[in-house]
Amino acid sequence: MKKGKVLFIDTAHDELALRLEEQGFQCDYFYDFKREDYLKIIGDYIGIIVRSKIKIDRYFLNECTHLKFIGRVGAGMENIDVKAASEKGVVCINAPEGNRDAVGEQAIGMLLALFNNLLKADAEVRNGIWIREGNRGYEIGGKTIGILGYGNTGMATAKKLSGFDANILAYDKYKSNFSDDYVTESSMDDLFERCDIVSLHVPLTEETKFMVNEEFLNRFRKDIYLINTSRGKVLETKALVKKIGQGKVLGACLDVLEYEGLSFEDVELPSEFEGLIRQERVVLSPHIAGWTHESNFKMAATIARKVEELSL
């Protein structure tokens, strides 16, 4: 028996559509549509599958006369007005379990590249330059690492770091009593006092927007290394560049930048970006931490499972 139609606004692994069809849904794909095109047809759909192509706000939701669920193939929900959806009885689901391992591995991979000068050394060797002493690296072991935000990616990162013999602390404003085999629950003051490395794993909200600014960075007693695999606008780039220049931040691993648009493929780089890329102690990637072949499948399977659990 057909349960209704599901609109795919963004691409996803084929496994998602396959499993939804097995559950009795009809899946439609209009990847080249613009927001106004979706508004014309959305009243026919019981479900939406989206990544980051458009913003599903209150105005959009008012046109969703039959909608029962929105599936975000990813972790963050900042492009969906979850409160407005809830008021209309629409269930919002995401898949942080699907890409947490990918994010954790990327965070550590970027840190290892930074600590061991791998990008610089690789470029030198390719040009026949053989510098050993100038590329002497640092070890993670013995360092104190602060995990800021202990949700899915924070936990995955801590677990993967556990084999490096580091001291791992975690702070989460909205959780308590979560010390485990991988981290010691700590206060933010503890992180400011003790950390050598800080890894950001918080969602983008009004509370966390540009949370990591000059004042925030100044509060660390030690000079620190910074990792951001969460959202670009959690970190103020201008402040980071300034603090790298002053030596307060010894290096940074950034998978995300504040310049990203709603769709993470849309990036407008201002002139201040030049100040960032001139920093030798910065490792950059284009928002790919959760973007592995394995996570693509796992996120699709997670959304399909959660839709099935809705028992529509």
ChimeraX attribute file (.defattr): number of C-alpha atoms within 10 A of each C-alpha:
attribute: neighborCount
match mode: 1-to-1
recipient: residues
	/A:1	6
	/A:2	10
	/A:3	13
	/A:4	17
	/A:5	21
	/A:6	26
	/A:7	22
	/A:8	19
	/A:9	22
	/A:10	19
	/A:11	15
	/A:12	17
	/A:13	16
	/A:14	12
	/A:15	16
	/A:16	24
	/A:17	22
	/A:18	16
	/A:19	18
	/A:20	21
	/A:21	17
	/A:22	11
	/A:23	17
	/A:24	14
	/A:25	19
	/A:26	19
	/A:27	19
	/A:28	15
	/A:29	14
	/A:30	13
	/A:31	12
	/A:32	9
	/A:33	12
	/A:34	12
	/A:35	14
	/A:36	9
	/A:37	11
	/A:38	16
	/A:39	16
	/A:40	11
	/A:41	12
	/A:42	22
	/A:43	15
	/A:44	16
	/A:45	20
	/A:46	22
	/A:47	26
	/A:48	23
	/A:49	25
	/A:50	23
	/A:51	24
	/A:52	21
	/A:53	19
	/A:54	17
	/A:55	17
	/A:56	20
	/A:57	15
	/A:58	17
	/A:59	12
	/A:60	18
	/A:61	19
	/A:62	15
	/A:63	16
	/A:64	23
	/A:65	13
	/A:66	16
	/A:67	24
	/A:68	21
	/A:69	22
	/A:70	24
	/A:71	24
	/A:72	24
	/A:73	29
	/A:74	25
	/A:75	21
	/A:76	19
	/A:77	19
	/A:78	16
	/A:79	17
	/A:80	22
	/A:81	17
	/A:82	19
	/A:83	13
	/A:84	16
	/A:85	23
	/A:86	12
	/A:87	10
	/A:88	17
	/A:89	12
	/A:90	20
	/A:91	17
	/A:92	20
	/A:93	20
	/A:94	22
	/A:95	23
	/A:96	23
	/A:97	18
	/A:98	25
	/A:99	25
	/A:100	24
	/A:101	24
	/A:102	21
	/A:103	28
	/A:104	24
	/A:105	18
	/A:106	22
	/A:107	24
	/A:108	19
	/A:109	14
	/A:110	23
	/A:111	25
	/A:112	17
	/A:113	17
	/A:114	22
	/A:115	18
	/A:116	16
	/A:117	19
	/A:118	16
	/A:119	14
	/A:120	14
	/A:121	19
	/A:122	13
	/A:123	11
	/A:124	13
	/A:125	11
	/A:126	9
	/A:127	9
	/A:128	9
	/A:129	11
	/A:130	13
	/A:131	11
	/A:132	9
	/A:133	7
	/A:134	9
	/A:135	14
	/A:136	11
	/A:137	14
	/A:138	12
	/A:139	13
	/A:140	19
	/A:141	14
	/A:142	12
	/A:143	17
	/A:144	18
	/A:145	26
	/A:146	29
	/A:147	30
	/A:148	21
	/A:149	21
	/A:150	25
	/A:151	19
	/A:152	19
	/A:153	29
	/A:154	26
	/A:155	21
	/A:156	20
	/A:157	25
	/A:158	24
	/A:159	17
	/A:160	15
	/A:161	22
	/A:162	15
	/A:163	11
	/A:164	12
	/A:165	13
	/A:166	17
	/A:167	20
	/A:168	24
	/A:169	25
	/A:170	26
	/A:171	24
	/A:172	19
	/A:173	10
	/A:174	8
	/A:175	11
	/A:176	11
	/A:177	8
	/A:178	14
	/A:179	13
	/A:180	10
	/A:181	9
	/A:182	20
	/A:183	22
	/A:184	17
	/A:185	21
	/A:186	20
	/A:187	15
	/A:188	15
	/A:189	11
	/A:190	15
	/A:191	24
	/A:192	19
	/A:193	13
	/A:194	18
	/A:195	22
	/A:196	23
	/A:197	24
	/A:198	22
	/A:199	25
	/A:200	22
	/A:201	25
	/A:202	21
	/A:203	19
	/A:204	18
	/A:205	15
	/A:206	10
	/A:207	9
	/A:208	14
	/A:209	17
	/A:210	20
	/A:211	17
	/A:212	18
	/A:213	17
	/A:214	18
	/A:215	10
	/A:216	12
	/A:217	20
	/A:218	15
	/A:219	12
	/A:220	19
	/A:221	14
	/A:222	16
	/A:223	19
	/A:224	22
	/A:225	23
	/A:226	22
	/A:227	23
	/A:228	22
	/A:229	27
	/A:230	27
	/A:231	25
	/A:232	21
	/A:233	20
	/A:234	26
	/A:235	23
	/A:236	17
	/A:237	22
	/A:238	14
	/A:239	17
	/A:240	22
	/A:241	24
	/A:242	15
	/A:243	20
	/A:244	20
	/A:245	13
	/A:246	11
	/A:247	12
	/A:248	18
	/A:249	23
	/A:250	17
	/A:251	25
	/A:252	27
	/A:253	25
	/A:254	24
	/A:255	23
	/A:256	23
	/A:257	25
	/A:258	17
	/A:259	16
	/A:260	18
	/A:261	14
	/A:262	15
	/A:263	13
	/A:264	16
	/A:265	12
	/A:266	11
	/A:267	14
	/A:268	11
	/A:269	12
	/A:270	8
	/A:271	8
	/A:272	11
	/A:273	15
	/A:274	11
	/A:275	14
	/A:276	19
	/A:277	13
	/A:278	10
	/A:279	14
	/A:280	13
	/A:281	19
	/A:282	23
	/A:283	20
	/A:284	15
	/A:285	14
	/A:286	13
	/A:287	19
	/A:288	14
	/A:289	25
	/A:290	26
	/A:291	14
	/A:292	15
	/A:293	10
	/A:294	13
	/A:295	23
	/A:296	21
	/A:297	17
	/A:298	21
	/A:299	27
	/A:300	26
	/A:301	23
	/A:302	21
	/A:303	26
	/A:304	21
	/A:305	14
	/A:306	14
	/A:307	22
	/A:308	13
	/A:309	9
	/A:310	10
	/A:311	7
	/A:312	12
